[in-house]
Amino acid sequence: MHPTHTQASQEWFGDTLGVEFMHWHSENFSIPERAVRLLSNEHCHNQAFASGKHLGMQFHLEMTEAMVQQWSEQQEELTRWQHLPSVQNREQLLHRHTSRVAAINRVADHVYGRWIQGLAH
């Protein structure tokens, strides 16, 4: 994941360098007019955006180890999308999943904290 608007990305997500976010989709979207793109990657140009105090994301911050395990068991879905370069197989999903989920959860804490601060304004 690459920050695309450094200041706003940092405010919303903190340090995301090296964090491997989880995706379970094959869709993309366009960001609203006047919104600021915050995160992007080589497979999905619009991963996150902000529009005023609103935040849109195309990845999962709510991941748990149990969710990763559950996703890894959905062989039909994994097989259906395996032709896409962004799709991981079962072994790849489970590789280091404990540390990956912990890193995602740290970013989630930051995002939710930032969102709560915005409620006061």
DSSP file (Angstrom, degrees, kcal/mol; ACC not computed):
  #  RESIDUE AA STRUCTURE BP1 BP2  ACC     N-H-->O    O-->H-N    N-H-->O    O-->H-N    TCO  KAPPA ALPHA  PHI   PSI    X-CA   Y-CA   Z-CA
    1    1 A M              0   0    0      0, 0.0    17,-0.3     0, 0.0    40,-0.2   0.000 360.0 360.0 360.0 134.9    0.0    0.0    0.0
    2    2 A H  E     -A   40   0A   0     38,-3.4    38,-1.8    15,-0.1     2,-0.2  -0.963 360.0-127.0-120.9 125.7    1.4    3.4   -1.0
    3    3 A P  E     -A   39   0A   0      0, 0.0    36,-0.3     0, 0.0     3,-0.2  -0.495  23.5-175.9 -64.6 136.4    0.4    6.7    0.6
    4    4 A T  S    S+     0   0    0     34,-2.4     2,-0.4     1,-0.3    34,-0.2   0.632  78.5  36.6-110.2 -19.7   -0.6    9.1   -2.2
    5    5 A H  S  > S-     0   0    0     33,-0.7     4,-3.4     1,-0.2     5,-0.3  -0.830  79.8-160.5-131.4  92.0   -1.3   12.2   -0.3
    6    6 A T  H  > S+     0   0    0     -2,-0.4     4,-2.5     1,-0.2     5,-0.2   0.816  81.7  42.3 -51.4 -51.2    1.4   12.1    2.4
    7    7 A Q  H  > S+     0   0    0      2,-0.2     4,-2.3     1,-0.2    -1,-0.2   0.956 120.8  40.3 -64.9 -50.7   -0.1   14.5    5.0
    8    8 A A  H  > S+     0   0    0      2,-0.2     4,-2.3     1,-0.2     5,-0.2   0.891 115.6  52.4 -66.0 -38.7   -3.7   13.3    4.8
    9    9 A S  H  X>S+     0   0    0     -4,-3.4     4,-3.1     1,-0.2     5,-0.5   0.921 110.7  47.8 -61.5 -43.8   -2.6    9.7    4.6
   10   10 A Q  H  X5S+     0   0    0     -4,-2.5     4,-1.8    -5,-0.3    -2,-0.2   0.903 110.6  52.0 -64.2 -41.9   -0.5   10.0    7.7
   11   11 A E  H  <5S+     0   0    0     -4,-2.3    -2,-0.2    -5,-0.2    -1,-0.2   0.923 120.0  33.5 -61.0 -44.4   -3.3   11.7    9.6
   12   12 A W  H  <5S+     0   0    0     -4,-2.3   102,-0.2    -5,-0.1    -2,-0.2   0.904 135.6  18.6 -79.6 -42.3   -5.8    9.0    8.7
   13   13 A F  H  <5S-     0   0    0     -4,-3.1    -3,-0.2     1,-0.3    98,-0.2   0.559  82.5-152.1-112.9 -10.5   -3.6    5.9    8.7
   14   14 A G     << -     0   0    0     -4,-1.8     2,-1.0    -5,-0.5    -1,-0.3  -0.454  69.4  -6.4  68.9-145.7   -0.4    6.6   10.5
   15   15 A D        +     0   0    0      1,-0.2    -1,-0.1    -2,-0.1    -5,-0.0  -0.740  65.9 162.3 -88.9 104.0    2.6    4.6    9.4
   16   16 A T    >   +     0   0    0     -2,-1.0     3,-2.4     2,-0.1    -1,-0.2   0.400  26.8 133.5 -99.4   1.2    1.3    2.1    6.9
   17   17 A L  T 3  S+     0   0    0      1,-0.3     3,-0.1     3,-0.0   -15,-0.1  -0.322  81.3   4.7 -57.7 122.7    4.7    1.3    5.4
   18   18 A G  T 3  S+     0   0    0    -17,-0.3     2,-0.4     1,-0.3    -1,-0.3   0.358  93.3 135.2  85.8  -5.8    5.1   -2.4    5.1
   19   19 A V    <   -     0   0    0     -3,-2.4     2,-0.9   -18,-0.1    -1,-0.3  -0.641  46.5-148.6 -79.0 128.7    1.6   -3.3    6.3
   20   20 A E        -     0   0    0     -2,-0.4    84,-0.2    -3,-0.1    83,-0.1  -0.832  17.2-157.5 -98.7  99.1    0.0   -5.9    4.1
   21   21 A F        -     0   0    0     -2,-0.9     2,-0.4     1,-0.1    40,-0.1  -0.348  16.0-116.0 -74.4 157.8   -3.8   -5.2    4.2
   22   22 A M  B     -D   60   0B   0     38,-0.7    38,-2.7    78,-0.1     2,-0.3  -0.794  30.4-175.0-100.0 137.1   -6.3   -7.9    3.4
   23   23 A H        +     0   0    0     -2,-0.4    36,-0.1    36,-0.2    35,-0.0  -0.935  17.1 178.5-126.2 149.0   -8.6   -7.7    0.4
   24   24 A W        +     0   0    0     -2,-0.3     2,-0.3    63,-0.0    35,-0.1  -0.417  55.7  81.2-146.4  64.7  -11.4  -10.0   -0.7
   25   25 A H        -     0   0    0     33,-0.1    -2,-0.0     1,-0.1    33,-0.0  -0.975  54.5-154.7-159.0 165.1  -12.7   -8.4   -3.8
   26   26 A S        +     0   0    0     -2,-0.3     2,-0.2     2,-0.1    -1,-0.1   0.192  68.6 101.0-128.6  11.0  -12.1   -8.0   -7.5
   27   27 A E        -     0   0    0     17,-0.0     2,-0.3    31,-0.0    -2,-0.0  -0.567  48.7-165.2 -96.9 160.1  -13.9   -4.7   -7.9
   28   28 A N        -     0   0    0     -2,-0.2     2,-0.3    16,-0.0    19,-0.1  -0.853   6.5-161.1-130.8 170.5  -12.5   -1.2   -8.2
   29   29 A F        -     0   0    0     -2,-0.3     2,-0.4    17,-0.2    17,-0.2  -0.956  19.2-116.7-147.8 164.4  -14.1    2.2   -7.8
   30   30 A S        -     0   0    0     -2,-0.3     3,-0.1    15,-0.0    -2,-0.0  -0.832  34.3-120.0-101.0 144.6  -13.6    5.9   -8.7
   31   31 A I        -     0   0    0     -2,-0.4     3,-0.1     1,-0.1     6,-0.1  -0.533  36.5 -94.9 -82.5 153.5  -13.2    8.4   -5.9
   32   32 A P    >   -     0   0    0      0, 0.0     3,-2.0     0, 0.0    -1,-0.1  -0.217  51.0 -84.3 -63.2 155.0  -15.7   11.2   -5.6
   33   33 A E  T 3  S+     0   0    0      1,-0.3     3,-0.1    -3,-0.1    -3,-0.0  -0.356 116.6  15.0 -57.9 138.6  -15.0   14.6   -7.2
   34   34 A R  T 3  S+     0   0    0      1,-0.3    -1,-0.3    -3,-0.1     2,-0.1   0.425  96.4 130.0  70.7   3.0  -12.8   16.8   -4.9
   35   35 A A    <   -     0   0    0     -3,-2.0     2,-0.6    16,-0.1    -1,-0.3  -0.478  58.3-124.3 -78.6 158.8  -11.9   13.7   -2.7
   36   36 A V  E     - B   0  50A   0     14,-3.1    14,-2.2    -2,-0.1     2,-0.3  -0.923  15.6-131.7-108.5 121.5   -8.3   13.1   -1.8
   37   37 A R  E     + B   0  49A   0     -2,-0.6    12,-0.3    12,-0.2   -28,-0.1  -0.566  28.6 175.8 -69.5 130.0   -6.8    9.7   -2.7
   38   38 A L  E     +     0   0A   0     10,-3.2   -34,-2.4     1,-0.3   -33,-0.7   0.793  58.3  21.3-106.5 -40.0   -5.0    8.4    0.3
   39   39 A L  E     +AB   3  48A   0      9,-1.4     8,-2.4   -36,-0.3     9,-1.4  -0.978  59.3 166.3-136.5 147.0   -3.7    5.0   -0.5
   40   40 A S  E     -A    2   0A   0    -38,-1.8   -38,-3.4    -2,-0.4     2,-0.3  -0.953   8.4-171.2-147.8 161.3   -3.1    3.1   -3.7
   41   41 A N        -     0   0    0      3,-1.5     3,-0.2    -2,-0.3    -2,-0.0  -0.931  43.8 -91.9-148.6 178.4   -1.3   -0.1   -4.8
   42   42 A E  S    S+     0   0    0     -2,-0.3     3,-0.2     1,-0.2    44,-0.0   0.678 123.2  39.9 -68.6 -16.9   -0.3   -1.8   -8.0
   43   43 A H  S    S+     0   0    0      1,-0.3     2,-0.4    43,-0.1    -1,-0.2   0.668 123.7  31.2-104.0 -21.4   -3.5   -3.8   -8.1
   44   44 A C        -     0   0    0     -3,-0.2    -3,-1.5     1,-0.1    -1,-0.3  -0.889  61.0-163.3-145.1 106.2   -6.1   -1.3   -7.0
   45   45 A H  S    S+     0   0    0     -2,-0.4     2,-0.8     1,-0.2     3,-0.2   0.863  86.0  47.5 -60.5 -39.6   -5.5    2.4   -7.8
   46   46 A N        +     0   0    0    -17,-0.2    -1,-0.2     1,-0.2    -6,-0.2  -0.813  59.4 147.5-108.8  92.7   -8.1    3.7   -5.3
   47   47 A Q  S    S-     0   0    0     -8,-2.4    11,-3.0    -2,-0.8     2,-0.3   0.791  73.1  -0.5 -92.2 -33.3   -7.6    1.9   -2.0
   48   48 A A  E     +BC  39  57A   0     -9,-1.4   -10,-3.2     9,-0.3    -9,-1.4  -0.988  62.2 177.6-156.3 147.8   -8.6    4.8    0.3
   49   49 A F  E     -BC  37  56A   0      7,-2.4     7,-2.7    -2,-0.3     2,-0.4  -0.975  15.9-144.2-146.5 159.8   -9.9    8.3    0.0
   50   50 A A  E     -BC  36  55A   0    -14,-2.2   -14,-3.1    -2,-0.3     2,-0.4  -0.978   9.8-176.8-125.0 141.8  -11.0   11.2    2.2
   51   51 A S  E >  S- C   0  54A   0      3,-2.4     3,-1.9    -2,-0.4     2,-0.3  -0.862  70.1 -55.2-135.8  99.2  -13.7   13.7    1.4
   52   52 A G  T 3  S-     0   0    0     -2,-0.4   -16,-0.1     1,-0.3    -1,-0.0  -0.530 122.9 -17.6  63.9-127.5  -13.9   16.2    4.3
   53   53 A K  T 3  S+     0   0    0     -2,-0.3     2,-0.3    -3,-0.1    -1,-0.3   0.369 119.2  99.9 -90.3   5.9  -14.5   14.1    7.4
   54   54 A H  E <   -C   51   0A   0     -3,-1.9    -3,-2.4     2,-0.0     2,-0.4  -0.711  54.8-161.4 -97.0 144.1  -15.6   11.1    5.4
   55   55 A L  E     -C   50   0A   0     -2,-0.3     2,-0.4    -5,-0.2    -5,-0.2  -0.983   4.8-168.7-127.3 133.3  -13.3    8.1    4.7
   56   56 A G  E     -C   49   0A   0     -7,-2.7    -7,-2.4    -2,-0.4     2,-0.3  -0.971  10.1-176.6-120.6 139.1  -13.7    5.4    2.1
   57   57 A M  E     -C   48   0A   0     -2,-0.4    -9,-0.3    -9,-0.2   -10,-0.1  -0.972  25.8-159.6-136.5 149.4  -11.6    2.2    1.9
   58   58 A Q  S    S+     0   0    0    -11,-3.0     2,-0.3    -2,-0.3   -10,-0.1  -0.414  75.0  58.8-121.9  52.8  -11.3   -0.8   -0.4
   59   59 A F  S    S-     0   0    0    -36,-0.1     2,-0.7   -12,-0.1   -36,-0.2  -0.945  88.2 -90.7-165.0 174.3   -9.7   -3.2    2.1
   60   60 A H  B     +D   22   0B   0    -38,-2.7   -38,-0.7    -2,-0.3     3,-0.3  -0.855  33.2 167.6-108.1 114.1  -10.4   -4.8    5.4
   61   61 A L  S    S+     0   0    0     -2,-0.7    47,-0.2     1,-0.2    -1,-0.1   0.603  74.7  71.4 -88.1 -15.3   -9.3   -3.2    8.7
   62   62 A E  S    S+     0   0    0     46,-0.1    -1,-0.2     2,-0.0    43,-0.1   0.190  70.4 145.6 -89.5  17.7  -11.5   -5.5   10.8
   63   63 A M        -     0   0    0     -3,-0.3     2,-0.3   -41,-0.1     3,-0.0  -0.214  23.1-179.3 -64.1 142.9   -9.4   -8.6   10.2
   64   64 A T     >  -     0   0    0      1,-0.1     4,-2.0    41,-0.0     5,-0.2  -0.880  42.8-108.6-128.4 164.9   -8.9  -11.2   12.9
   65   65 A E  H  > S+     0   0    0     -2,-0.3     4,-2.3     1,-0.2     5,-0.2   0.883 121.1  55.7 -61.3 -36.5   -6.9  -14.4   12.8
   66   66 A A  H  > S+     0   0    0      1,-0.2     4,-2.5     2,-0.2    -1,-0.2   0.876 105.2  51.9 -64.0 -37.3  -10.2  -16.4   12.6
   67   67 A M  H  > S+     0   0    0      2,-0.2     4,-3.0     1,-0.2     5,-0.2   0.918 108.7  49.9 -65.4 -42.8  -11.2  -14.4    9.5
   68   68 A V  H  X S+     0   0    0     -4,-2.0     4,-2.5     2,-0.2    -2,-0.2   0.929 111.9  48.8 -61.1 -44.1   -8.0  -15.2    7.7
   69   69 A Q  H  X S+     0   0    0     -4,-2.3     4,-0.8     2,-0.2    -2,-0.2   0.927 112.2  48.7 -60.0 -45.3   -8.4  -18.8    8.6
   70   70 A Q  H >< S+     0   0    0     -4,-2.5     3,-0.9     1,-0.2     4,-0.3   0.925 111.7  48.7 -62.5 -45.2  -12.0  -18.8    7.3
   71   71 A W  H >< S+     0   0    0     -4,-3.0     3,-1.8     1,-0.2    -1,-0.2   0.905 106.4  57.3 -60.4 -41.1  -11.0  -17.0    4.1
   72   72 A S  H 3< S+     0   0    0     -4,-2.5    -1,-0.2     1,-0.3    -2,-0.2   0.713 102.4  56.3 -65.8 -18.4   -8.2  -19.5    3.5
   73   73 A E  T << S+     0   0    0     -3,-0.9     2,-1.6    -4,-0.8    -1,-0.3   0.467  80.0  93.0 -91.0  -2.7  -10.8  -22.4    3.6
   74   74 A Q    <>  +     0   0    0     -3,-1.8     4,-2.3    -4,-0.3     3,-0.4  -0.526  48.6 165.4 -90.8  70.0  -12.9  -20.9    0.8
   75   75 A Q  H  >  +     0   0    0     -2,-1.6     4,-2.8     1,-0.2     5,-0.2   0.831  68.5  58.0 -59.2 -37.5  -11.2  -22.9   -1.9
   76   76 A E  H  > S+     0   0    0     -3,-0.2     4,-2.3     2,-0.2    -1,-0.2   0.924 110.1  43.8 -61.2 -44.2  -13.8  -22.2   -4.5
   77   77 A E  H  > S+     0   0    0     -3,-0.4     4,-1.7     2,-0.2    -2,-0.2   0.925 113.8  50.5 -65.7 -44.7  -13.4  -18.5   -4.2
   78   78 A L  H  X S+     0   0    0     -4,-2.3     4,-0.5     1,-0.2    -2,-0.2   0.906 113.2  46.0 -60.7 -41.6   -9.6  -18.7   -4.2
   79   79 A T  H >< S+     0   0    0     -4,-2.8     3,-0.8     1,-0.2     4,-0.3   0.900 108.3  56.3 -68.0 -41.2   -9.7  -20.9   -7.3
   80   80 A R  H 3< S+     0   0    0     -4,-2.3     3,-0.3     1,-0.2    -1,-0.2   0.863 118.8  31.6 -60.5 -36.4  -12.1  -18.6   -9.1
   81   81 A W  H >< S+     0   0    0     -4,-1.7     3,-2.2     1,-0.2     6,-0.3   0.344  85.1 107.7-104.8   6.2   -9.9  -15.6   -8.7
   82   82 A Q  T <<  +     0   0    0     -3,-0.8    -1,-0.2    -4,-0.5    -2,-0.1   0.729  69.0  68.4 -60.1 -23.1   -6.5  -17.3   -8.8
   83   83 A H  T 3  S+     0   0    0     -4,-0.3    -1,-0.3    -3,-0.3    -2,-0.1   0.680  82.1  90.9 -70.5 -16.0   -5.8  -15.9  -12.3
   84   84 A L  S X  S-     0   0    0     -3,-2.2     3,-1.5     1,-0.1    -3,-0.0  -0.627  79.9-134.4 -81.9 138.1   -5.5  -12.4  -10.8
   85   85 A P  T 3  S+     0   0    0      0, 0.0    -1,-0.1     0, 0.0   -42,-0.1   0.714 103.1  57.2 -65.9 -18.6   -2.0  -11.3   -9.8
   86   86 A S  T 3  S+     0   0    0     -5,-0.1     2,-0.4   -43,-0.1   -63,-0.1   0.554  84.2 101.0 -87.9  -7.5   -3.3   -9.9   -6.5
   87   87 A V    <   -     0   0    0     -3,-1.5     2,-0.3    -6,-0.3   -63,-0.0  -0.637  58.2-154.2 -86.9 132.3   -4.9  -13.2   -5.3
   88   88 A Q        -     0   0    0     -2,-0.4     2,-0.1     1,-0.1    -2,-0.1  -0.742  11.4-128.5-100.6 150.2   -3.1  -15.3   -2.8
   89   89 A N     >  -     0   0    0     -2,-0.3     4,-2.6     1,-0.1     5,-0.2  -0.320  40.2 -88.0 -85.3 178.6   -3.5  -19.0   -2.3
   90   90 A R  H  > S+     0   0    0      1,-0.2     4,-2.1     2,-0.2     5,-0.2   0.904 127.4  49.0 -55.8 -47.1   -4.2  -20.7    1.0
   91   91 A E  H  > S+     0   0    0      1,-0.2     4,-1.3     2,-0.2    -1,-0.2   0.899 112.1  48.7 -62.8 -40.9   -0.5  -21.0    2.0
   92   92 A Q  H  4 S+     0   0    0      1,-0.2    -1,-0.2     2,-0.2    -2,-0.2   0.897 109.9  51.9 -66.9 -40.0    0.1  -17.4    1.2
   93   93 A L  H  < S+     0   0    0     -4,-2.6    -1,-0.2     1,-0.2    -2,-0.2   0.901 114.6  42.5 -60.8 -40.7   -2.9  -16.2    3.1
   94   94 A L  H >< S+     0   0    0     -4,-2.1     3,-1.7    -5,-0.2     2,-0.3   0.653  86.1 111.8 -83.9 -15.6   -1.8  -18.1    6.2
   95   95 A H  T 3< S-     0   0    0     -4,-1.3     5,-0.1     1,-0.3    -3,-0.0  -0.433 104.2 -18.9 -62.4 120.1    1.9  -17.2    5.9
   96   96 A R  T 3> S+     0   0    0     -2,-0.3     4,-2.4     1,-0.1    -1,-0.3   0.758  89.3 151.5  55.7  27.8    2.7  -14.9    8.9
   97   97 A H  H <>  +     0   0    0     -3,-1.7     4,-2.6     1,-0.2     5,-0.2   0.824  64.1  58.3 -63.7 -29.9   -1.0  -14.2    9.3
   98   98 A T  H  > S+     0   0    0     -4,-0.3     4,-1.9     2,-0.2    -1,-0.2   0.948 112.2  38.8 -63.6 -47.9   -0.6  -13.5   13.1
   99   99 A S  H  > S+     0   0    0     -3,-0.2     4,-2.0     2,-0.2    -2,-0.2   0.853 115.4  53.9 -72.0 -33.3    1.9  -10.7   12.6
  100  100 A R  H  X S+     0   0    0     -4,-2.4     4,-2.2     2,-0.2    -2,-0.2   0.932 110.2  46.4 -64.5 -45.3    0.0   -9.4    9.5
  101  101 A V  H  X S+     0   0    0     -4,-2.6     4,-2.7     1,-0.2    -2,-0.2   0.900 110.2  53.9 -64.5 -40.7   -3.3   -9.2   11.5
  102  102 A A  H  X S+     0   0    0     -4,-1.9     4,-1.8    -5,-0.2    -1,-0.2   0.907 109.7  47.6 -60.2 -42.1   -1.5   -7.5   14.4
  103  103 A A  H  X S+     0   0    0     -4,-2.0     4,-1.8     2,-0.2    -1,-0.2   0.908 112.1  49.3 -65.7 -42.0   -0.1   -4.8   12.0
  104  104 A I  H  X S+     0   0    0     -4,-2.2     4,-2.6     1,-0.2    -2,-0.2   0.910 109.2  53.0 -62.6 -42.0   -3.6   -4.3   10.4
  105  105 A N  H  X S+     0   0    0     -4,-2.7     4,-2.4     2,-0.2    -1,-0.2   0.857 105.6  53.8 -63.8 -35.6   -5.1   -4.0   13.9
  106  106 A R  H  X S+     0   0    0     -4,-1.8     4,-1.7     2,-0.2    -1,-0.2   0.919 111.1  45.7 -63.7 -42.7   -2.6   -1.3   14.9
  107  107 A V  H  X S+     0   0    0     -4,-1.8     4,-2.8     2,-0.2    -2,-0.2   0.910 110.5  54.6 -65.3 -40.9   -3.6    0.7   11.8
  108  108 A A  H  X S+     0   0    0     -4,-2.6     4,-3.0     1,-0.2     5,-0.3   0.914 105.5  52.5 -58.9 -43.9   -7.3    0.1   12.5
  109  109 A D  H  X S+     0   0    0     -4,-2.4     4,-2.1     1,-0.2    -1,-0.2   0.907 111.5  47.1 -57.8 -41.8   -6.8    1.5   16.0
  110  110 A H  H  X S+     0   0    0     -4,-1.7     4,-2.5     2,-0.2    -2,-0.2   0.941 113.6  47.0 -65.2 -47.8   -5.2    4.6   14.5
  111  111 A V  H  X S+     0   0    0     -4,-2.8     4,-2.6     1,-0.2    -2,-0.2   0.932 113.9  46.7 -61.1 -47.9   -8.0    5.0   11.9
  112  112 A Y  H  X S+     0   0    0     -4,-3.0     4,-2.4     1,-0.2    -1,-0.2   0.880 112.1  51.4 -65.7 -36.7  -10.8    4.6   14.4
  113  113 A G  H  X S+     0   0    0     -4,-2.1     4,-2.0    -5,-0.3    -1,-0.2   0.919 111.4  47.2 -62.9 -43.8   -9.2    7.0   16.8
  114  114 A R  H  X S+     0   0    0     -4,-2.5     4,-1.6  -102,-0.2    -2,-0.2   0.899 111.7  51.1 -63.3 -41.5   -8.8    9.6   14.0
  115  115 A W  H  X S+     0   0    0     -4,-2.6     4,-0.8     1,-0.2    -2,-0.2   0.911 108.7  50.9 -63.6 -43.2  -12.5    9.0   13.0
  116  116 A I  H >X S+     0   0    0     -4,-2.4     3,-0.9     1,-0.2     4,-0.6   0.896 106.7  54.7 -62.8 -40.4  -13.7    9.5   16.6
  117  117 A Q  H >< S+     0   0    0     -4,-2.0     3,-1.1     1,-0.2     4,-0.3   0.889 104.1  56.1 -57.9 -39.1  -11.7   12.8   16.8
  118  118 A G  H >< S+     0   0    0     -4,-1.6     3,-1.1     1,-0.2    -1,-0.2   0.715  92.4  70.0 -67.9 -21.0  -13.6   14.0   13.7
  119  119 A L  H << S+     0   0    0     -3,-0.9    -1,-0.2    -4,-0.8    -2,-0.2   0.797  92.3  59.3 -66.0 -27.1  -16.9   13.4   15.4
  120  120 A A  T <<        0   0    0     -3,-1.1    -1,-0.2    -4,-0.6    -2,-0.2   0.617 360.0 360.0 -77.0 -12.0  -16.3   16.3   17.7
  121  121 A H    <         0   0    0     -3,-1.1    -1,-0.2    -4,-0.3    -2,-0.2   0.431 360.0 360.0-106.0 360.0  -15.9   18.8   14.8
